[in-house]
Amino acid sequence: MSDNAEKWISEYAELSRLYGDAVEAGNHKQANKAYDKLMDVYRQIKKLGALSSTRFHDLLSSPSMF
């Protein structure tokens, strides 16, 4: 996997955490902002062909993922 894909996957993990925290806190504005960024990062990961990477799958199966 490329360093660029790894960077985007790490960004996805961080934004997912921010999104989850905002949802749990009931902060819809922050949650919506994080979600929009999360979808932008998802599209970058998809564009790089990294959706099938082990790292991305492990991230999605993490119990802390939203």
PDBQT receptor file of N, H, CA, C and O in Angstrom, charges set to zero:
ATOM      1  N   MET A   1       0.856  -1.175   0.000  1.00  0.00    +0.000 N 
ATOM      2  CA  MET A   1       0.000   0.000   0.000  1.00  0.00    +0.000 C 
ATOM      3  C   MET A   1       0.898   1.232   0.000  1.00  0.00    +0.000 C 
ATOM      4  O   MET A   1       1.941   1.260   0.653  1.00  0.00    +0.000 OA
ATOM      5  N   SER A   2       0.479   2.233  -0.734  1.00  0.00    +0.000 N 
ATOM      6  H   SER A   2      -0.368   2.211  -1.264  1.00  0.00    +0.000 HD
ATOM      7  CA  SER A   2       1.277   3.447  -0.834  1.00  0.00    +0.000 C 
ATOM      8  C   SER A   2       1.213   4.272   0.447  1.00  0.00    +0.000 C 
ATOM      9  O   SER A   2       0.279   4.157   1.240  1.00  0.00    +0.000 OA
ATOM     10  N   ASP A   3       2.219   5.093   0.621  1.00  0.00    +0.000 N 
ATOM     11  H   ASP A   3       2.978   5.187  -0.023  1.00  0.00    +0.000 HD
ATOM     12  CA  ASP A   3       2.233   6.000   1.773  1.00  0.00    +0.000 C 
ATOM     13  C   ASP A   3       1.049   6.945   1.723  1.00  0.00    +0.000 C 
ATOM     14  O   ASP A   3       0.495   7.310   2.760  1.00  0.00    +0.000 OA
ATOM     15  N   ASN A   4       0.661   7.340   0.524  1.00  0.00    +0.000 N 
ATOM     16  H   ASN A   4       1.112   7.044  -0.319  1.00  0.00    +0.000 HD
ATOM     17  CA  ASN A   4      -0.474   8.241   0.349  1.00  0.00    +0.000 C 
ATOM     18  C   ASN A   4      -1.767   7.578   0.829  1.00  0.00    +0.000 C 
ATOM     19  O   ASN A   4      -2.578   8.214   1.502  1.00  0.00    +0.000 OA
ATOM     20  N   ALA A   5      -1.959   6.316   0.490  1.00  0.00    +0.000 N 
ATOM     21  H   ALA A   5      -1.301   5.799  -0.057  1.00  0.00    +0.000 HD
ATOM     22  CA  ALA A   5      -3.149   5.583   0.933  1.00  0.00    +0.000 C 
ATOM     23  C   ALA A   5      -3.132   5.443   2.448  1.00  0.00    +0.000 C 
ATOM     24  O   ALA A   5      -4.167   5.589   3.100  1.00  0.00    +0.000 OA
ATOM     25  N   GLU A   6      -1.965   5.160   3.008  1.00  0.00    +0.000 N 
ATOM     26  H   GLU A   6      -1.125   5.041   2.479  1.00  0.00    +0.000 HD
ATOM     27  CA  GLU A   6      -1.842   5.030   4.464  1.00  0.00    +0.000 C 
ATOM     28  C   GLU A   6      -2.217   6.344   5.152  1.00  0.00    +0.000 C 
ATOM     29  O   GLU A   6      -2.882   6.343   6.188  1.00  0.00    +0.000 OA
ATOM     30  N   LYS A   7      -1.792   7.442   4.578  1.00  0.00    +0.000 N 
ATOM     31  H   LYS A   7      -1.251   7.442   3.737  1.00  0.00    +0.000 HD
ATOM     32  CA  LYS A   7      -2.111   8.761   5.136  1.00  0.00    +0.000 C 
ATOM     33  C   LYS A   7      -3.620   8.986   5.141  1.00  0.00    +0.000 C 
ATOM     34  O   LYS A   7      -4.173   9.466   6.130  1.00  0.00    +0.000 OA
ATOM     35  N   TRP A   8      -4.283   8.642   4.045  1.00  0.00    +0.000 N 
ATOM     36  H   TRP A   8      -3.833   8.252   3.241  1.00  0.00    +0.000 HD
ATOM     37  CA  TRP A   8      -5.735   8.835   3.960  1.00  0.00    +0.000 C 
ATOM     38  C   TRP A   8      -6.480   7.904   4.918  1.00  0.00    +0.000 C 
ATOM     39  O   TRP A   8      -7.490   8.299   5.501  1.00  0.00    +0.000 OA
ATOM     40  N   ILE A   9      -6.003   6.700   5.081  1.00  0.00    +0.000 N 
ATOM     41  H   ILE A   9      -5.182   6.379   4.607  1.00  0.00    +0.000 HD
ATOM     42  CA  ILE A   9      -6.651   5.762   6.000  1.00  0.00    +0.000 C 
ATOM     43  C   ILE A   9      -6.496   6.242   7.441  1.00  0.00    +0.000 C 
ATOM     44  O   ILE A   9      -7.429   6.127   8.236  1.00  0.00    +0.000 OA
ATOM     45  N   SER A  10      -5.341   6.771   7.776  1.00  0.00    +0.000 N 
ATOM     46  H   SER A  10      -4.583   6.864   7.130  1.00  0.00    +0.000 HD
ATOM     47  CA  SER A  10      -5.148   7.339   9.115  1.00  0.00    +0.000 C 
ATOM     48  C   SER A  10      -6.068   8.531   9.333  1.00  0.00    +0.000 C 
ATOM     49  O   SER A  10      -6.631   8.701  10.414  1.00  0.00    +0.000 OA
ATOM     50  N   GLU A  11      -6.216   9.353   8.305  1.00  0.00    +0.000 N 
ATOM     51  H   GLU A  11      -5.758   9.215   7.426  1.00  0.00    +0.000 HD
ATOM     52  CA  GLU A  11      -7.125  10.508   8.377  1.00  0.00    +0.000 C 
ATOM     53  C   GLU A  11      -8.564  10.030   8.561  1.00  0.00    +0.000 C 
ATOM     54  O   GLU A  11      -9.329  10.632   9.314  1.00  0.00    +0.000 OA
ATOM     55  N   TYR A  12      -8.928   8.957   7.878  1.00  0.00    +0.000 N 
ATOM     56  H   TYR A  12      -8.307   8.468   7.266  1.00  0.00    +0.000 HD
ATOM     57  CA  TYR A  12     -10.266   8.393   8.006  1.00  0.00    +0.000 C 
ATOM     58  C   TYR A  12     -10.525   7.950   9.449  1.00  0.00    +0.000 C 
ATOM     59  O   TYR A  12     -11.599   8.193   9.998  1.00  0.00    +0.000 OA
ATOM     60  N   ALA A  13      -9.535   7.301  10.049  1.00  0.00    +0.000 N 
ATOM     61  H   ALA A  13      -8.662   7.104   9.603  1.00  0.00    +0.000 HD
ATOM     62  CA  ALA A  13      -9.672   6.832  11.429  1.00  0.00    +0.000 C 
ATOM     63  C   ALA A  13      -9.881   8.004  12.380  1.00  0.00    +0.000 C 
ATOM     64  O   ALA A  13     -10.738   7.942  13.261  1.00  0.00    +0.000 OA
ATOM     65  N   GLU A  14      -9.113   9.063  12.209  1.00  0.00    +0.000 N 
ATOM     66  H   GLU A  14      -8.417   9.113  11.493  1.00  0.00    +0.000 HD
ATOM     67  CA  GLU A  14      -9.235  10.230  13.083  1.00  0.00    +0.000 C 
ATOM     68  C   GLU A  14     -10.589  10.922  12.905  1.00  0.00    +0.000 C 
ATOM     69  O   GLU A  14     -11.232  11.288  13.889  1.00  0.00    +0.000 OA
ATOM     70  N   LEU A  15     -11.016  11.099  11.673  1.00  0.00    +0.000 N 
ATOM     71  H   LEU A  15     -10.493  10.802  10.874  1.00  0.00    +0.000 HD
ATOM     72  CA  LEU A  15     -12.307  11.744  11.431  1.00  0.00    +0.000 C 
ATOM     73  C   LEU A  15     -13.458  10.896  11.932  1.00  0.00    +0.000 C 
ATOM     74  O   LEU A  15     -14.461  11.427  12.408  1.00  0.00    +0.000 OA
ATOM     75  N   SER A  16     -13.325   9.587  11.830  1.00  0.00    +0.000 N 
ATOM     76  H   SER A  16     -12.510   9.155  11.443  1.00  0.00    +0.000 HD
ATOM     77  CA  SER A  16     -14.363   8.707  12.341  1.00  0.00    +0.000 C 
ATOM     78  C   SER A  16     -14.489   8.855  13.852  1.00  0.00    +0.000 C 
ATOM     79  O   SER A  16     -15.593   8.871  14.397  1.00  0.00    +0.000 OA
ATOM     80  N   ARG A  17     -13.344   8.962  14.521  1.00  0.00    +0.000 N 
ATOM     81  H   ARG A  17     -12.447   8.950  14.078  1.00  0.00    +0.000 HD
ATOM     82  CA  ARG A  17     -13.356   9.170  15.968  1.00  0.00    +0.000 C 
ATOM     83  C   ARG A  17     -14.023  10.504  16.313  1.00  0.00    +0.000 C 
ATOM     84  O   ARG A  17     -14.840  10.573  17.231  1.00  0.00    +0.000 OA
ATOM     85  N   LEU A  18     -13.672  11.561  15.574  1.00  0.00    +0.000 N 
ATOM     86  H   LEU A  18     -13.008  11.505  14.828  1.00  0.00    +0.000 HD
ATOM     87  CA  LEU A  18     -14.277  12.880  15.816  1.00  0.00    +0.000 C 
ATOM     88  C   LEU A  18     -15.785  12.845  15.574  1.00  0.00    +0.000 C 
ATOM     89  O   LEU A  18     -16.560  13.426  16.334  1.00  0.00    +0.000 OA
ATOM     90  N   TYR A  19     -16.186  12.162  14.518  1.00  0.00    +0.000 N 
ATOM     91  H   TYR A  19     -15.557  11.690  13.901  1.00  0.00    +0.000 HD
ATOM     92  CA  TYR A  19     -17.602  12.030  14.203  1.00  0.00    +0.000 C 
ATOM     93  C   TYR A  19     -18.345  11.322  15.338  1.00  0.00    +0.000 C 
ATOM     94  O   TYR A  19     -19.399  11.779  15.781  1.00  0.00    +0.000 OA
ATOM     95  N   GLY A  20     -17.790  10.209  15.799  1.00  0.00    +0.000 N 
ATOM     96  H   GLY A  20     -16.934   9.837  15.439  1.00  0.00    +0.000 HD
ATOM     97  CA  GLY A  20     -18.407   9.456  16.890  1.00  0.00    +0.000 C 
ATOM     98  C   GLY A  20     -18.511  10.261  18.163  1.00  0.00    +0.000 C 
ATOM     99  O   GLY A  20     -19.536  10.225  18.844  1.00  0.00    +0.000 OA
ATOM    100  N   ASP A  21     -17.457  10.989  18.491  1.00  0.00    +0.000 N 
ATOM    101  H   ASP A  21     -16.625  11.019  17.938  1.00  0.00    +0.000 HD
ATOM    102  CA  ASP A  21     -17.478  11.833  19.688  1.00  0.00    +0.000 C 
ATOM    103  C   ASP A  21     -18.562  12.902  19.584  1.00  0.00    +0.000 C 
ATOM    104  O   ASP A  21     -19.268  13.172  20.556  1.00  0.00    +0.000 OA
ATOM    105  N   ALA A  22     -18.691  13.506  18.407  1.00  0.00    +0.000 N 
ATOM    106  H   ALA A  22     -18.118  13.287  17.618  1.00  0.00    +0.000 HD
ATOM    107  CA  ALA A  22     -19.697  14.552  18.207  1.00  0.00    +0.000 C 
ATOM    108  C   ALA A  22     -21.108  13.982  18.297  1.00  0.00    +0.000 C 
ATOM    109  O   ALA A  22     -21.994  14.614  18.872  1.00  0.00    +0.000 OA
ATOM    110  N   VAL A  23     -21.325  12.801  17.739  1.00  0.00    +0.000 N 
ATOM    111  H   VAL A  23     -20.605  12.287  17.272  1.00  0.00    +0.000 HD
ATOM    112  CA  VAL A  23     -22.638  12.158  17.814  1.00  0.00    +0.000 C 
ATOM    113  C   VAL A  23     -22.984  11.845  19.270  1.00  0.00    +0.000 C 
ATOM    114  O   VAL A  23     -24.092  12.125  19.727  1.00  0.00    +0.000 OA
ATOM    115  N   GLU A  24     -22.041  11.271  19.981  1.00  0.00    +0.000 N 
ATOM    116  H   GLU A  24     -21.141  11.043  19.610  1.00  0.00    +0.000 HD
ATOM    117  CA  GLU A  24     -22.282  10.927  21.378  1.00  0.00    +0.000 C 
ATOM    118  C   GLU A  24     -22.551  12.160  22.232  1.00  0.00    +0.000 C 
ATOM    119  O   GLU A  24     -23.312  12.098  23.197  1.00  0.00    +0.000 OA
ATOM    120  N   ALA A  25     -21.922  13.287  21.873  1.00  0.00    +0.000 N 
ATOM    121  H   ALA A  25     -21.303  13.337  21.089  1.00  0.00    +0.000 HD
ATOM    122  CA  ALA A  25     -22.116  14.527  22.625  1.00  0.00    +0.000 C 
ATOM    123  C   ALA A  25     -23.380  15.268  22.189  1.00  0.00    +0.000 C 
ATOM    124  O   ALA A  25     -23.774  16.250  22.817  1.00  0.00    +0.000 OA
ATOM    125  N   GLY A  26     -24.008  14.802  21.122  1.00  0.00    +0.000 N 
ATOM    126  H   GLY A  26     -23.687  14.004  20.611  1.00  0.00    +0.000 HD
ATOM    127  CA  GLY A  26     -25.208  15.459  20.618  1.00  0.00    +0.000 C 
ATOM    128  C   GLY A  26     -24.915  16.757  19.881  1.00  0.00    +0.000 C 
ATOM    129  O   GLY A  26     -25.790  17.615  19.758  1.00  0.00    +0.000 OA
ATOM    130  N   ASN A  27     -23.699  16.904  19.395  1.00  0.00    +0.000 N 
ATOM    131  H   ASN A  27     -22.989  16.207  19.495  1.00  0.00    +0.000 HD
ATOM    132  CA  ASN A  27     -23.301  18.109  18.672  1.00  0.00    +0.000 C 
ATOM    133  C   ASN A  27     -23.476  17.866  17.174  1.00  0.00    +0.000 C 
ATOM    134  O   ASN A  27     -22.552  17.416  16.497  1.00  0.00    +0.000 OA
ATOM    135  N   HIS A  28     -24.661  18.167  16.669  1.00  0.00    +0.000 N 
ATOM    136  H   HIS A  28     -25.412  18.533  17.219  1.00  0.00    +0.000 HD
ATOM    137  CA  HIS A  28     -24.970  17.848  15.278  1.00  0.00    +0.000 C 
ATOM    138  C   HIS A  28     -24.156  18.663  14.286  1.00  0.00    +0.000 C 
ATOM    139  O   HIS A  28     -23.836  18.169  13.205  1.00  0.00    +0.000 OA
ATOM    140  N   LYS A  29     -23.817  19.891  14.627  1.00  0.00    +0.000 N 
ATOM    141  H   LYS A  29     -24.078  20.292  15.505  1.00  0.00    +0.000 HD
ATOM    142  CA  LYS A  29     -23.021  20.713  13.698  1.00  0.00    +0.000 C 
ATOM    143  C   LYS A  29     -21.627  20.134  13.519  1.00  0.00    +0.000 C 
ATOM    144  O   LYS A  29     -21.128  20.028  12.398  1.00  0.00    +0.000 OA
ATOM    145  N   GLN A  30     -21.003  19.762  14.626  1.00  0.00    +0.000 N 
ATOM    146  H   GLN A  30     -21.408  19.849  15.536  1.00  0.00    +0.000 HD
ATOM    147  CA  GLN A  30     -19.675  19.167  14.560  1.00  0.00    +0.000 C 
ATOM    148  C   GLN A  30     -19.737  17.793  13.883  1.00  0.00    +0.000 C 
ATOM    149  O   GLN A  30     -18.846  17.439  13.111  1.00  0.00    +0.000 OA
ATOM    150  N   ALA A  31     -20.782  17.025  14.172  1.00  0.00    +0.000 N 
ATOM    151  H   ALA A  31     -21.506  17.312  14.799  1.00  0.00    +0.000 HD
ATOM    152  CA  ALA A  31     -20.940  15.706  13.555  1.00  0.00    +0.000 C 
ATOM    153  C   ALA A  31     -21.104  15.828  12.045  1.00  0.00    +0.000 C 
ATOM    154  O   ALA A  31     -20.491  15.074  11.290  1.00  0.00    +0.000 OA
ATOM    155  N   ASN A  32     -21.923  16.767  11.606  1.00  0.00    +0.000 N 
ATOM    156  H   ASN A  32     -22.421  17.380  12.220  1.00  0.00    +0.000 HD
ATOM    157  CA  ASN A  32     -22.131  16.954  10.166  1.00  0.00    +0.000 C 
ATOM    158  C   ASN A  32     -20.852  17.384   9.466  1.00  0.00    +0.000 C 
ATOM    159  O   ASN A  32     -20.557  16.917   8.366  1.00  0.00    +0.000 OA
ATOM    160  N   LYS A  33     -20.096  18.266  10.093  1.00  0.00    +0.000 N 
ATOM    161  H   LYS A  33     -20.336  18.646  10.987  1.00  0.00    +0.000 HD
ATOM    162  CA  LYS A  33     -18.837  18.729   9.523  1.00  0.00    +0.000 C 
ATOM    163  C   LYS A  33     -17.840  17.573   9.411  1.00  0.00    +0.000 C 
ATOM    164  O   LYS A  33     -17.181  17.413   8.384  1.00  0.00    +0.000 OA
ATOM    165  N   ALA A  34     -17.735  16.768  10.473  1.00  0.00    +0.000 N 
ATOM    166  H   ALA A  34     -18.270  16.898  11.307  1.00  0.00    +0.000 HD
ATOM    167  CA  ALA A  34     -16.832  15.618  10.457  1.00  0.00    +0.000 C 
ATOM    168  C   ALA A  34     -17.277  14.596   9.412  1.00  0.00    +0.000 C 
ATOM    169  O   ALA A  34     -16.442  14.000   8.731  1.00  0.00    +0.000 OA
ATOM    170  N   TYR A  35     -18.582  14.394   9.286  1.00  0.00    +0.000 N 
ATOM    171  H   TYR A  35     -19.259  14.878   9.839  1.00  0.00    +0.000 HD
ATOM    172  CA  TYR A  35     -19.098  13.429   8.309  1.00  0.00    +0.000 C 
ATOM    173  C   TYR A  35     -18.757  13.853   6.881  1.00  0.00    +0.000 C 
ATOM    174  O   TYR A  35     -18.343  13.032   6.063  1.00  0.00    +0.000 OA
ATOM    175  N   ASP A  36     -18.935  15.134   6.594  1.00  0.00    +0.000 N 
ATOM    176  H   ASP A  36     -19.272  15.801   7.259  1.00  0.00    +0.000 HD
ATOM    177  CA  ASP A  36     -18.611  15.627   5.250  1.00  0.00    +0.000 C 
ATOM    178  C   ASP A  36     -17.136  15.388   4.917  1.00  0.00    +0.000 C 
ATOM    179  O   ASP A  36     -16.806  14.951   3.815  1.00  0.00    +0.000 OA
ATOM    180  N   LYS A  37     -16.262  15.676   5.870  1.00  0.00    +0.000 N 
ATOM    181  H   LYS A  37     -16.530  16.032   6.765  1.00  0.00    +0.000 HD
ATOM    182  CA  LYS A  37     -14.834  15.438   5.659  1.00  0.00    +0.000 C 
ATOM    183  C   LYS A  37     -14.551  13.943   5.539  1.00  0.00    +0.000 C 
ATOM    184  O   LYS A  37     -13.722  13.520   4.733  1.00  0.00    +0.000 OA
ATOM    185  N   LEU A  38     -15.244  13.154   6.344  1.00  0.00    +0.000 N 
ATOM    186  H   LEU A  38     -15.917  13.497   6.999  1.00  0.00    +0.000 HD
ATOM    187  CA  LEU A  38     -15.074  11.707   6.317  1.00  0.00    +0.000 C 
ATOM    188  C   LEU A  38     -15.411  11.150   4.931  1.00  0.00    +0.000 C 
ATOM    189  O   LEU A  38     -14.702  10.284   4.419  1.00  0.00    +0.000 OA
ATOM    190  N   MET A  39     -16.471  11.636   4.340  1.00  0.00    +0.000 N 
ATOM    191  H   MET A  39     -17.048  12.339   4.756  1.00  0.00    +0.000 HD
ATOM    192  CA  MET A  39     -16.855  11.170   3.007  1.00  0.00    +0.000 C 
ATOM    193  C   MET A  39     -15.853  11.615   1.939  1.00  0.00    +0.000 C 
ATOM    194  O   MET A  39     -15.603  10.880   0.984  1.00  0.00    +0.000 OA
ATOM    195  N   ASP A  40     -15.279  12.811   2.092  1.00  0.00    +0.000 N 
ATOM    196  H   ASP A  40     -15.483  13.408   2.868  1.00  0.00    +0.000 HD
ATOM    197  CA  ASP A  40     -14.238  13.254   1.164  1.00  0.00    +0.000 C 
ATOM    198  C   ASP A  40     -13.020  12.326   1.241  1.00  0.00    +0.000 C 
ATOM    199  O   ASP A  40     -12.451  11.947   0.217  1.00  0.00    +0.000 OA
ATOM    200  N   VAL A  41     -12.635  11.973   2.457  1.00  0.00    +0.000 N 
ATOM    201  H   VAL A  41     -13.097  12.281   3.289  1.00  0.00    +0.000 HD
ATOM    202  CA  VAL A  41     -11.489  11.084   2.654  1.00  0.00    +0.000 C 
ATOM    203  C   VAL A  41     -11.807   9.689   2.114  1.00  0.00    +0.000 C 
ATOM    204  O   VAL A  41     -10.952   9.051   1.498  1.00  0.00    +0.000 OA
ATOM    205  N   TYR A  42     -13.033   9.215   2.342  1.00  0.00    +0.000 N 
ATOM    206  H   TYR A  42     -13.727   9.733   2.843  1.00  0.00    +0.000 HD
ATOM    207  CA  TYR A  42     -13.443   7.910   1.805  1.00  0.00    +0.000 C 
ATOM    208  C   TYR A  42     -13.289   7.890   0.278  1.00  0.00    +0.000 C 
ATOM    209  O   TYR A  42     -12.792   6.919  -0.292  1.00  0.00    +0.000 OA
ATOM    210  N   ARG A  43     -13.718   8.961  -0.364  1.00  0.00    +0.000 N 
ATOM    211  H   ARG A  43     -14.123   9.749   0.099  1.00  0.00    +0.000 HD
ATOM    212  CA  ARG A  43     -13.591   9.027  -1.825  1.00  0.00    +0.000 C 
ATOM    213  C   ARG A  43     -12.130   8.984  -2.271  1.00  0.00    +0.000 C 
ATOM    214  O   ARG A  43     -11.813   8.393  -3.304  1.00  0.00    +0.000 OA
ATOM    215  N   GLN A  44     -11.247   9.601  -1.505  1.00  0.00    +0.000 N 
ATOM    216  H   GLN A  44     -11.504  10.081  -0.666  1.00  0.00    +0.000 HD
ATOM    217  CA  GLN A  44      -9.811   9.555  -1.830  1.00  0.00    +0.000 C 
ATOM    218  C   GLN A  44      -9.271   8.131  -1.681  1.00  0.00    +0.000 C 
ATOM    219  O   GLN A  44      -8.497   7.660  -2.515  1.00  0.00    +0.000 OA
ATOM    220  N   ILE A  45      -9.682   7.465  -0.627  1.00  0.00    +0.000 N 
ATOM    221  H   ILE A  45     -10.310   7.847   0.050  1.00  0.00    +0.000 HD
ATOM    222  CA  ILE A  45      -9.241   6.078  -0.407  1.00  0.00    +0.000 C 
ATOM    223  C   ILE A  45      -9.736   5.193  -1.550  1.00  0.00    +0.000 C 
ATOM    224  O   ILE A  45      -8.999   4.349  -2.060  1.00  0.00    +0.000 OA
ATOM    225  N   LYS A  46     -10.973   5.394  -1.938  1.00  0.00    +0.000 N 
ATOM    226  H   LYS A  46     -11.572   6.080  -1.524  1.00  0.00    +0.000 HD
ATOM    227  CA  LYS A  46     -11.552   4.626  -3.047  1.00  0.00    +0.000 C 
ATOM    228  C   LYS A  46     -10.798   4.907  -4.339  1.00  0.00    +0.000 C 
ATOM    229  O   LYS A  46     -10.488   3.986  -5.093  1.00  0.00    +0.000 OA
ATOM    230  N   LYS A  47     -10.505   6.170  -4.592  1.00  0.00    +0.000 N 
ATOM    231  H   LYS A  47     -10.758   6.919  -3.978  1.00  0.00    +0.000 HD
ATOM    232  CA  LYS A  47      -9.795   6.585  -5.804  1.00  0.00    +0.000 C 
ATOM    233  C   LYS A  47      -8.419   5.919  -5.890  1.00  0.00    +0.000 C 
ATOM    234  O   LYS A  47      -7.956   5.576  -6.978  1.00  0.00    +0.000 OA
ATOM    235  N   LEU A  48      -7.774   5.739  -4.742  1.00  0.00    +0.000 N 
ATOM    236  H   LEU A  48      -8.150   6.018  -3.858  1.00  0.00    +0.000 HD
ATOM    237  CA  LEU A  48      -6.460   5.103  -4.703  1.00  0.00    +0.000 C 
ATOM    238  C   LEU A  48      -6.542   3.578  -4.755  1.00  0.00    +0.000 C 
ATOM    239  O   LEU A  48      -5.513   2.906  -4.827  1.00  0.00    +0.000 OA
ATOM    240  N   GLY A  49      -7.742   3.036  -4.720  1.00  0.00    +0.000 N 
ATOM    241  H   GLY A  49      -8.577   3.582  -4.661  1.00  0.00    +0.000 HD
ATOM    242  CA  GLY A  49      -7.916   1.590  -4.774  1.00  0.00    +0.000 C 
ATOM    243  C   GLY A  49      -7.562   0.893  -3.477  1.00  0.00    +0.000 C 
ATOM    244  O   GLY A  49      -7.213  -0.287  -3.480  1.00  0.00    +0.000 OA
ATOM    245  N   ALA A  50      -7.648   1.620  -2.355  1.00  0.00    +0.000 N 
ATOM    246  H   ALA A  50      -7.931   2.579  -2.353  1.00  0.00    +0.000 HD
ATOM    247  CA  ALA A  50      -7.234   1.059  -1.074  1.00  0.00    +0.000 C 
ATOM    248  C   ALA A  50      -8.398   0.547  -0.230  1.00  0.00    +0.000 C 
ATOM    249  O   ALA A  50      -8.197   0.175   0.926  1.00  0.00    +0.000 OA
ATOM    250  N   LEU A  51      -9.610   0.521  -0.784  1.00  0.00    +0.000 N 
ATOM    251  H   LEU A  51      -9.774   0.823  -1.723  1.00  0.00    +0.000 HD
ATOM    252  CA  LEU A  51     -10.756   0.033  -0.012  1.00  0.00    +0.000 C 
ATOM    253  C   LEU A  51     -10.618  -1.438   0.348  1.00  0.00    +0.000 C 
ATOM    254  O   LEU A  51     -11.175  -1.888   1.349  1.00  0.00    +0.000 OA
ATOM    255  N   SER A  52      -9.889  -2.179  -0.449  1.00  0.00    +0.000 N 
ATOM    256  H   SER A  52      -9.436  -1.813  -1.262  1.00  0.00    +0.000 HD
ATOM    257  CA  SER A  52      -9.738  -3.606  -0.185  1.00  0.00    +0.000 C 
ATOM    258  C   SER A  52      -8.475  -3.923   0.617  1.00  0.00    +0.000 C 
ATOM    259  O   SER A  52      -8.154  -5.091   0.835  1.00  0.00    +0.000 OA
ATOM    260  N   SER A  53      -7.764  -2.891   1.053  1.00  0.00    +0.000 N 
ATOM    261  H   SER A  53      -8.025  -1.942   0.877  1.00  0.00    +0.000 HD
ATOM    262  CA  SER A  53      -6.538  -3.131   1.818  1.00  0.00    +0.000 C 
ATOM    263  C   SER A  53      -6.865  -3.712   3.191  1.00  0.00    +0.000 C 
ATOM    264  O   SER A  53      -7.920  -3.442   3.765  1.00  0.00    +0.000 OA
ATOM    265  N   THR A  54      -5.946  -4.504   3.693  1.00  0.00    +0.000 N 
ATOM    266  H   THR A  54      -5.089  -4.723   3.226  1.00  0.00    +0.000 HD
ATOM    267  CA  THR A  54      -6.107  -5.102   5.015  1.00  0.00    +0.000 C 
ATOM    268  C   THR A  54      -6.219  -4.022   6.076  1.00  0.00    +0.000 C 
ATOM    269  O   THR A  54      -7.031  -4.136   6.994  1.00  0.00    +0.000 OA
ATOM    270  N   ARG A  55      -5.424  -2.992   5.960  1.00  0.00    +0.000 N 
ATOM    271  H   ARG A  55      -4.765  -2.900   5.214  1.00  0.00    +0.000 HD
ATOM    272  CA  ARG A  55      -5.431  -1.891   6.945  1.00  0.00    +0.000 C 
ATOM    273  C   ARG A  55      -6.806  -1.241   7.016  1.00  0.00    +0.000 C 
ATOM    274  O   ARG A  55      -7.294  -0.967   8.113  1.00  0.00    +0.000 OA
ATOM    275  N   PHE A  56      -7.441  -0.989   5.879  1.00  0.00    +0.000 N 
ATOM    276  H   PHE A  56      -7.045  -1.212   4.988  1.00  0.00    +0.000 HD
ATOM    277  CA  PHE A  56      -8.758  -0.356   5.869  1.00  0.00    +0.000 C 
ATOM    278  C   PHE A  56      -9.812  -1.307   6.445  1.00  0.00    +0.000 C 
ATOM    279  O   PHE A  56     -10.680  -0.881   7.207  1.00  0.00    +0.000 OA
ATOM    280  N   HIS A  57      -9.739  -2.583   6.087  1.00  0.00    +0.000 N 
ATOM    281  H   HIS A  57      -9.033  -2.929   5.469  1.00  0.00    +0.000 HD
ATOM    282  CA  HIS A  57     -10.693  -3.564   6.616  1.00  0.00    +0.000 C 
ATOM    283  C   HIS A  57     -10.546  -3.734   8.118  1.00  0.00    +0.000 C 
ATOM    284  O   HIS A  57     -11.543  -3.844   8.832  1.00  0.00    +0.000 OA
ATOM    285  N   ASP A  58      -9.314  -3.757   8.603  1.00  0.00    +0.000 N 
ATOM    286  H   ASP A  58      -8.504  -3.668   8.023  1.00  0.00    +0.000 HD
ATOM    287  CA  ASP A  58      -9.089  -3.848  10.048  1.00  0.00    +0.000 C 
ATOM    288  C   ASP A  58      -9.676  -2.624  10.755  1.00  0.00    +0.000 C 
ATOM    289  O   ASP A  58     -10.265  -2.736  11.830  1.00  0.00    +0.000 OA
ATOM    290  N   LEU A  59      -9.507  -1.481  10.144  1.00  0.00    +0.000 N 
ATOM    291  H   LEU A  59      -9.029  -1.391   9.270  1.00  0.00    +0.000 HD
ATOM    292  CA  LEU A  59     -10.049  -0.241  10.715  1.00  0.00    +0.000 C 
ATOM    293  C   LEU A  59     -11.567  -0.311  10.802  1.00  0.00    +0.000 C 
ATOM    294  O   LEU A  59     -12.146   0.049  11.827  1.00  0.00    +0.000 OA
ATOM    295  N   LEU A  60     -12.206  -0.764   9.754  1.00  0.00    +0.000 N 
ATOM    296  H   LEU A  60     -11.736  -1.057   8.922  1.00  0.00    +0.000 HD
ATOM    297  CA  LEU A  60     -13.671  -0.823   9.735  1.00  0.00    +0.000 C 
ATOM    298  C   LEU A  60     -14.229  -1.853  10.701  1.00  0.00    +0.000 C 
ATOM    299  O   LEU A  60     -15.358  -1.710  11.170  1.00  0.00    +0.000 OA
ATOM    300  N   SER A  61     -13.465  -2.879  11.002  1.00  0.00    +0.000 N 
ATOM    301  H   SER A  61     -12.547  -2.996  10.621  1.00  0.00    +0.000 HD
ATOM    302  CA  SER A  61     -13.953  -3.904  11.931  1.00  0.00    +0.000 C 
ATOM    303  C   SER A  61     -13.619  -3.585  13.388  1.00  0.00    +0.000 C 
ATOM    304  O   SER A  61     -13.952  -4.352  14.291  1.00  0.00    +0.000 OA
ATOM    305  N   SER A  62     -12.971  -2.468  13.605  1.00  0.00    +0.000 N 
ATOM    306  H   SER A  62     -12.700  -1.844  12.871  1.00  0.00    +0.000 HD
ATOM    307  CA  SER A  62     -12.631  -2.044  14.964  1.00  0.00    +0.000 C 
ATOM    308  C   SER A  62     -13.903  -1.715  15.725  1.00  0.00    +0.000 C 
ATOM    309  O   SER A  62     -14.809  -1.096  15.166  1.00  0.00    +0.000 OA
ATOM    310  N   PRO A  63     -13.991  -2.116  16.992  1.00  0.00    +0.000 N 
ATOM    311  CA  PRO A  63     -15.212  -1.831  17.779  1.00  0.00    +0.000 C 
ATOM    312  C   PRO A  63     -15.446  -0.346  18.000  1.00  0.00    +0.000 C 
ATOM    313  O   PRO A  63     -16.562   0.045  18.342  1.00  0.00    +0.000 OA
ATOM    314  N   SER A  64     -14.436   0.493  17.818  1.00  0.00    +0.000 N 
ATOM    315  H   SER A  64     -13.529   0.176  17.540  1.00  0.00    +0.000 HD
ATOM    316  CA  SER A  64     -14.608   1.929  18.031  1.00  0.00    +0.000 C 
ATOM    317  C   SER A  64     -15.045   2.674  16.770  1.00  0.00    +0.000 C 
ATOM    318  O   SER A  64     -15.273   3.883  16.818  1.00  0.00    +0.000 OA
ATOM    319  N   MET A  65     -15.162   1.975  15.654  1.00  0.00    +0.000 N 
ATOM    320  H   MET A  65     -14.977   0.993  15.616  1.00  0.00    +0.000 HD
ATOM    321  CA  MET A  65     -15.577   2.633  14.407  1.00  0.00    +0.000 C 
ATOM    322  C   MET A  65     -17.074   2.898  14.411  1.00  0.00    +0.000 C 
ATOM    323  O   MET A  65     -17.863   2.073  14.872  1.00  0.00    +0.000 OA
ATOM    324  N   PHE A  66     -17.446   4.035  13.903  1.00  0.00    +0.000 N 
ATOM    325  H   PHE A  66     -16.805   4.705  13.529  1.00  0.00    +0.000 HD
ATOM    326  CA  PHE A  66     -18.857   4.386  13.760  1.00  0.00    +0.000 C 
ATOM    327  C   PHE A  66     -19.324   3.990  12.398  1.00  0.00    +0.000 C 
ATOM    328  O   PHE A  66     -20.490   4.195  12.061  1.00  0.00    +0.000 OA
TER     329      PHE A  66
